[in-house]
Amino acid sequence: MNLISYLRNLFLSTKRKIQTNSLDSLLWLVNVVPSFFGFSIRADEIWVPFWIVHYSLLFYVYGVGLFVYQWKHAEGAEEFIKSYFSLSIFILVLNNSWWWWKERALLKAILKDINKSDRLSRRSPIFEIKQEKLVKIIKWIILIFYGTNVCNAVLVYWPNRIDLGGKYCMTPCVGLKPLTRSPDAQICRIMLLVQEICISTVVLNFQALLLLLIAHTSVMYRLLAQEMLMLNENVPDIKAVAKELMPSLICRHSLTLDVVDKLKSLYSVPLGVNFGTNAVCICLFCYLPLQEWLKFMPILVYCFLLYFLYCFLGQGLINASEDFERAVYCCGWENFDLKEKKLVYVMLRQAQKPIQLLAADIIPVNIYTFATTLQGVFKFVTVVKF
């Protein structure tokens, strides 16, 4: 009876959190699986046994398996290319795993800032409704990202990965021979499946958290822009309203700028690694023969979808910051008192500084980068394939 009551309460709580459009519900969504495996984004410490299993299997299955295959079995360009997909996954997972270990302090600082900014933006009932609509869009983006990649992994990628025929040009379970008899074959399949589950847990939740932080920062900029423009409407006693609202707007703008700076520090290197591996995987996928496309399709979908969402949301952040800059100038500052005019001037100077995320402090994360990358892929394919 207690178990039934517990499951019922768990179901109702989960349903309520999914239906609620708030920052807390978004953070809960990207933190469910990490909390289960012991590396919650809200916790100070992580559960070490998970990472021992994860790193041990990663280096054994991918590191040793790739080395042995390249040393003893690889023949021809096609096999080297297919082997590179596993190498890119190995690099990507190492990069994301290192981030979960080393950047927790800065991550918690960002979460503290965005929670404070979100709380301040909800003080107005009018803008609270607008914020809920924008947060709902972020939730759908994250759910689509999760759903697409999980379905691809469960239905296509994992079944092919645990196949012992070496479909991904990587020696499975080095040292377990022969893999055609029991129990060696079953042990190998279990190790491969556990490793893929660990990889999906680490990588997908890393990416989803980054997408959430970028999108939520854009929402904060858009709400600030709308509130600044509201000051230019026919509001009675505009001087008193500006005097009341300007301190809060300046505080929220400073918090948002601080979040952007911390995002750059937190994700610059991981974004650079992700951009590089994703772009190369997209290029090499087009080089493969058609009969190989199905088993590598989940990797392509992951790389393409993630690359697009990075650039799309990065462009959204740029556009939102530019909208805020225009809103500051058009807020009707000429009708304010001298003190508020000075505050608007300082805010405008800050808003005029370009807001842009950079991968590896070099590559701008915007829609132009996505378009030029696809153009480069098309040129590569036409030269190499045809």
C-alpha positions as CSV (number, residue, x, y, z in Angstrom):
1,M,0.0,0.0,0.0
2,N,2.8,2.4,0.8
3,L,4.5,1.6,-2.5
4,I,1.3,2.4,-4.4
5,S,0.9,5.6,-2.6
6,Y,4.5,6.5,-3.2
7,L,4.2,5.8,-6.9
8,R,1.0,7.8,-7.2
9,N,2.6,10.8,-5.5
10,L,5.7,10.5,-7.7
11,F,3.5,10.4,-10.8
12,L,1.4,13.4,-9.7
13,S,4.6,15.4,-8.8
14,T,6.2,14.6,-12.1
15,K,3.1,15.5,-14.0
16,R,2.8,18.8,-12.2
17,K,6.5,19.7,-12.9
18,I,6.1,18.9,-16.6
19,Q,3.0,21.0,-16.9
20,T,4.5,24.0,-15.0
21,N,6.2,26.6,-17.2
22,S,9.0,27.9,-14.9
23,L,12.7,27.9,-14.6
24,D,12.5,25.4,-11.7
25,S,10.6,23.0,-14.0
26,L,13.2,23.4,-16.7
27,L,16.1,22.7,-14.3
28,W,14.2,19.7,-12.9
29,L,13.8,18.4,-16.4
30,V,17.5,18.5,-17.2
31,N,18.5,17.3,-13.7
32,V,16.3,14.2,-13.4
33,V,18.8,11.8,-14.9
34,P,22.0,13.4,-13.4
35,S,20.3,13.2,-10.0
36,F,19.6,9.5,-10.4
37,F,23.2,8.8,-11.4
38,G,24.6,10.9,-8.6
39,F,25.9,14.1,-10.3
40,S,23.0,16.5,-9.8
41,I,23.7,20.1,-11.0
42,R,22.5,21.3,-7.6
43,A,24.8,19.1,-5.5
44,D,28.3,20.0,-4.2
45,E,29.6,16.5,-4.7
46,I,29.2,13.7,-7.2
47,W,28.7,10.0,-6.8
48,V,32.2,8.5,-7.5
49,P,31.2,4.9,-8.3
50,F,29.3,6.0,-11.4
51,W,32.3,7.8,-12.8
52,I,34.6,4.9,-12.0
53,V,32.4,2.6,-14.0
54,H,32.0,5.2,-16.8
55,Y,35.7,6.0,-17.2
56,S,36.8,2.4,-16.9
57,L,34.5,1.2,-19.6
58,L,35.1,4.3,-21.8
59,F,38.9,3.7,-21.9
60,Y,38.5,0.0,-22.2
61,V,35.7,-0.2,-24.8
62,Y,36.6,2.9,-26.9
63,G,40.2,3.7,-26.1
64,V,41.6,0.1,-26.2
65,G,39.1,-1.0,-28.8
66,L,40.0,1.8,-31.3
67,F,43.7,1.3,-30.8
68,V,43.6,-2.4,-31.4
69,Y,41.4,-2.1,-34.4
70,Q,43.6,0.6,-36.0
71,W,46.7,-1.4,-35.2
72,K,45.6,-4.9,-36.4
73,H,42.4,-4.7,-38.5
74,A,41.9,-1.4,-40.3
75,E,42.2,-1.6,-44.1
76,G,41.3,1.1,-46.6
77,A,39.9,4.6,-46.2
78,E,36.3,3.6,-45.5
79,E,37.3,1.7,-42.4
80,F,39.4,4.5,-41.1
81,I,36.5,6.9,-41.6
82,K,34.1,4.7,-39.8
83,S,36.6,4.3,-37.0
84,Y,36.8,8.1,-36.7
85,F,33.2,8.3,-35.7
86,S,34.0,6.2,-32.6
87,L,37.1,8.4,-32.0
88,S,35.0,11.6,-32.2
89,I,32.6,10.1,-29.7
90,F,35.5,9.2,-27.4
91,I,36.8,12.8,-27.5
92,L,33.4,14.3,-27.1
93,V,32.6,12.1,-24.0
94,L,35.9,12.8,-22.4
95,N,35.4,16.5,-22.9
96,N,31.9,16.5,-21.4
97,S,32.9,14.2,-18.5
98,W,35.7,16.4,-17.6
99,W,33.3,19.4,-17.5
100,W,30.9,17.6,-15.1
101,W,33.9,17.1,-12.7
102,K,35.7,20.4,-13.0
103,E,33.2,23.2,-13.6
104,R,30.6,22.6,-10.8
105,A,31.5,25.7,-8.8
106,L,31.1,28.0,-11.8
107,L,27.9,26.2,-12.8
108,K,26.4,26.7,-9.4
109,A,27.3,30.4,-9.6
110,I,25.4,30.7,-12.9
111,L,22.4,28.9,-11.6
112,K,22.3,31.2,-8.6
113,D,22.4,34.3,-10.9
114,I,19.7,33.0,-13.3
115,N,17.4,32.1,-10.4
116,K,17.8,35.6,-9.0
117,S,17.2,37.2,-12.3
118,D,14.2,34.9,-13.0
119,R,12.7,35.8,-9.6
120,L,13.1,39.5,-10.2
121,S,11.5,39.3,-13.6
122,R,8.4,37.6,-12.2
123,R,7.4,40.5,-10.0
124,S,5.1,42.0,-12.6
125,P,2.0,39.8,-13.4
126,I,1.9,41.0,-17.0
127,F,5.5,39.9,-17.7
128,E,5.1,36.7,-15.7
129,I,2.5,35.5,-18.2
130,K,4.9,36.4,-21.1
131,Q,7.7,34.7,-19.4
132,E,5.7,31.5,-19.0
133,K,5.0,31.5,-22.7
134,L,8.7,31.9,-23.6
135,V,9.7,29.2,-21.0
136,K,7.2,26.8,-22.6
137,I,9.0,27.2,-25.9
138,I,12.3,26.4,-24.2
139,K,10.7,23.3,-22.7
140,W,9.6,22.0,-26.1
141,I,13.0,22.6,-27.5
142,I,14.6,20.5,-24.7
143,L,11.9,17.8,-25.0
144,I,12.4,17.5,-28.8
145,F,16.2,17.3,-28.3
146,Y,15.8,14.6,-25.6
147,G,13.1,12.7,-27.5
148,T,14.9,12.6,-30.9
149,N,18.2,11.5,-29.5
150,V,16.8,8.9,-27.0
151,C,14.6,7.3,-29.7
152,N,17.5,7.2,-32.1
153,A,19.7,5.6,-29.5
154,V,17.3,3.0,-28.3
155,L,15.9,2.0,-31.6
156,V,19.0,2.2,-33.9
157,Y,22.2,3.1,-32.2
158,W,22.4,0.9,-29.1
159,P,21.3,-2.3,-31.0
160,N,24.1,-1.8,-33.5
161,R,26.6,-0.8,-30.9
162,I,26.1,-4.0,-28.9
163,D,26.4,-6.1,-32.0
164,L,29.7,-8.0,-31.8
165,G,30.4,-7.9,-35.5
166,G,32.5,-4.7,-35.4
167,K,30.0,-2.6,-37.4
168,Y,31.6,0.6,-36.1
169,C,35.2,-0.4,-37.0
170,M,36.2,-0.9,-33.3
171,T,37.4,-4.1,-31.7
172,P,34.8,-5.0,-29.1
173,C,35.8,-6.3,-25.6
174,V,39.6,-6.8,-26.2
175,G,40.8,-9.8,-24.3
176,L,37.4,-11.7,-24.2
177,K,37.8,-14.5,-26.8
178,P,36.1,-16.1,-28.5
179,L,33.0,-13.8,-28.5
180,T,30.9,-16.5,-30.3
181,R,30.4,-18.5,-27.1
182,S,28.7,-18.0,-23.8
183,P,29.2,-16.4,-21.4
184,D,31.9,-14.2,-23.1
185,A,29.4,-12.8,-25.7
186,Q,26.8,-11.9,-23.0
187,I,29.4,-10.3,-20.8
188,C,30.7,-8.2,-23.7
189,R,27.2,-7.1,-24.7
190,I,26.4,-6.1,-21.2
191,M,29.6,-4.0,-20.9
192,L,28.9,-2.3,-24.3
193,L,25.3,-1.5,-23.3
194,V,26.3,-0.1,-19.9
195,Q,28.9,2.0,-21.6
196,E,26.5,3.4,-24.1
197,I,23.9,4.2,-21.4
198,C,26.6,6.1,-19.4
199,I,27.7,8.0,-22.5
200,S,24.1,9.0,-23.4
201,T,23.6,10.1,-19.7
202,V,26.7,12.3,-19.6
203,V,26.5,13.8,-23.1
204,L,22.7,14.4,-23.6
205,N,22.3,16.1,-20.2
206,F,25.4,18.3,-20.7
207,Q,24.0,19.5,-24.0
208,A,20.5,20.0,-22.7
209,L,21.7,22.1,-19.8
210,L,23.7,24.3,-22.1
211,L,20.7,24.8,-24.4
212,L,18.6,25.7,-21.4
213,L,21.1,28.3,-20.1
214,I,21.5,30.0,-23.5
215,A,17.7,30.1,-24.2
216,H,16.8,31.4,-20.7
217,T,19.4,34.2,-21.0
218,S,17.7,35.2,-24.3
219,V,14.3,35.3,-22.5
220,M,15.7,37.6,-19.8
221,Y,16.9,40.0,-22.5
222,R,13.6,40.0,-24.2
223,L,11.7,40.7,-21.0
224,L,14.1,43.5,-20.2
225,A,13.5,45.0,-23.6
226,Q,9.7,44.9,-23.2
227,E,9.9,46.5,-19.8
228,M,12.1,49.3,-21.1
229,L,9.8,50.0,-24.0
230,M,6.9,50.1,-21.5
231,L,8.4,53.3,-20.0
232,N,7.8,55.0,-23.4
233,E,4.1,54.4,-23.3
234,N,1.6,56.9,-22.2
235,V,2.1,56.3,-18.5
236,P,0.9,59.0,-16.1
237,D,3.7,60.4,-13.9
238,I,6.4,58.7,-16.0
239,K,9.2,60.3,-13.9
240,A,8.0,58.5,-10.7
241,V,7.5,55.2,-12.6
242,A,11.1,55.4,-14.1
243,K,12.5,56.3,-10.7
244,E,10.8,53.2,-9.2
245,L,11.7,50.7,-12.0
246,M,15.2,51.8,-13.1
247,P,17.1,50.2,-10.1
248,S,15.4,46.9,-10.7
249,L,16.1,47.0,-14.4
250,I,19.8,47.9,-13.9
251,C,20.1,45.1,-11.4
252,R,18.6,42.5,-13.8
253,H,20.7,43.8,-16.7
254,S,23.9,43.4,-14.6
255,L,22.9,39.9,-13.6
256,T,22.3,39.0,-17.2
257,L,25.6,40.4,-18.3
258,D,27.3,38.4,-15.5
259,V,25.5,35.2,-16.7
260,V,26.8,35.8,-20.3
261,D,30.3,36.3,-19.1
262,K,30.2,33.1,-17.0
263,L,28.6,31.2,-19.9
264,K,31.6,32.2,-22.0
265,S,34.0,30.9,-19.3
266,L,32.1,27.8,-18.6
267,Y,31.5,26.6,-22.2
268,S,34.1,28.0,-24.4
269,V,36.4,25.0,-24.6
270,P,33.6,22.3,-24.6
271,L,31.8,24.2,-27.3
272,G,35.0,24.3,-29.4
273,V,35.5,20.6,-29.1
274,N,31.8,19.9,-29.8
275,F,31.8,22.2,-32.9
276,G,34.9,20.5,-34.3
277,T,33.8,16.9,-33.8
278,N,30.3,17.6,-35.0
279,A,31.4,19.4,-38.2
280,V,33.9,16.6,-39.1
281,C,31.3,13.9,-38.4
282,I,28.8,15.6,-40.7
283,C,31.4,15.8,-43.5
284,L,32.6,12.2,-43.1
285,F,29.0,10.8,-43.0
286,C,28.4,12.0,-46.5
287,Y,31.5,10.1,-47.6
288,L,30.1,6.7,-46.5
289,P,28.3,4.4,-48.9
290,L,24.5,4.4,-48.7
291,Q,24.3,0.9,-47.1
292,E,26.2,2.2,-44.1
293,W,24.0,5.2,-43.5
294,L,21.3,3.6,-41.3
295,K,23.7,2.6,-38.4
296,F,25.5,5.9,-38.5
297,M,22.2,7.9,-38.9
298,P,21.8,8.5,-35.1
299,I,25.2,10.1,-34.9
300,L,24.4,12.4,-37.9
301,V,21.0,13.4,-36.3
302,Y,22.7,14.1,-33.0
303,C,25.5,16.2,-34.6
304,F,23.2,18.1,-37.0
305,L,20.4,18.8,-34.5
306,L,22.8,19.9,-31.8
307,Y,24.9,22.1,-34.2
308,F,21.7,23.7,-35.4
309,L,20.3,24.3,-31.9
310,Y,23.6,25.8,-30.7
311,C,23.7,28.3,-33.6
312,F,19.9,29.0,-33.6
313,L,19.9,29.8,-29.8
314,G,23.2,31.6,-30.0
315,Q,21.7,33.8,-32.7
316,G,18.6,34.2,-30.6
317,L,20.8,35.5,-27.8
318,I,22.4,38.0,-30.1
319,N,19.1,39.2,-31.4
320,A,17.6,39.6,-27.9
321,S,20.6,41.6,-26.8
322,E,20.3,43.9,-29.8
323,D,16.5,44.3,-29.1
324,F,17.4,45.3,-25.6
325,E,19.9,47.9,-26.8
326,R,17.3,49.5,-29.1
327,A,14.7,49.4,-26.3
328,V,17.1,51.3,-23.9
329,Y,17.5,54.0,-26.5
330,C,13.7,54.2,-27.2
331,C,12.5,54.0,-23.6
332,G,11.6,57.7,-23.5
333,W,14.6,58.7,-21.5
334,E,14.1,62.4,-22.6
335,N,11.1,62.6,-20.2
336,F,13.0,61.3,-17.2
337,D,14.7,63.2,-14.4
338,L,18.4,63.9,-14.6
339,K,19.4,61.0,-12.3
340,E,17.4,58.5,-14.4
341,K,18.8,59.9,-17.6
342,K,22.3,59.2,-16.3
343,L,21.3,55.6,-15.4
344,V,19.9,55.1,-18.9
345,Y,23.1,56.4,-20.4
346,V,25.2,54.0,-18.4
347,M,22.9,51.1,-19.3
348,L,23.0,52.0,-23.0
349,R,26.8,52.0,-22.9
350,Q,26.7,48.5,-21.5
351,A,24.1,47.3,-23.9
352,Q,26.1,48.5,-26.9
353,K,28.8,46.0,-26.2
354,P,28.4,42.9,-28.5
355,I,26.9,39.9,-26.8
356,Q,28.1,36.7,-28.5
357,L,29.2,33.2,-27.4
358,L,32.4,31.9,-28.9
359,A,33.4,28.3,-29.4
360,A,37.0,27.9,-28.2
361,D,37.1,31.8,-28.0
362,I,37.3,31.8,-31.9
363,I,34.2,30.6,-33.6
364,P,31.0,32.7,-33.2
365,V,28.0,30.7,-32.2
366,N,25.4,32.1,-34.6
367,I,23.3,31.1,-37.6
368,Y,25.9,32.4,-40.0
369,T,28.4,29.9,-38.7
370,F,25.8,27.1,-39.2
371,A,25.1,28.3,-42.8
372,T,28.8,28.5,-43.7
373,T,29.5,25.1,-42.2
374,L,26.7,23.5,-44.3
375,Q,28.1,25.3,-47.4
376,G,31.6,23.9,-46.6
377,V,30.1,20.4,-46.1
378,F,28.4,20.6,-49.5
379,K,31.6,21.7,-51.2
380,F,33.5,18.8,-49.5
381,V,30.9,16.3,-50.6
382,T,30.8,17.5,-54.2
383,V,34.6,17.3,-54.4
384,V,35.2,14.0,-52.6
385,K,32.1,12.0,-53.4
386,F,31.4,13.1,-57.0
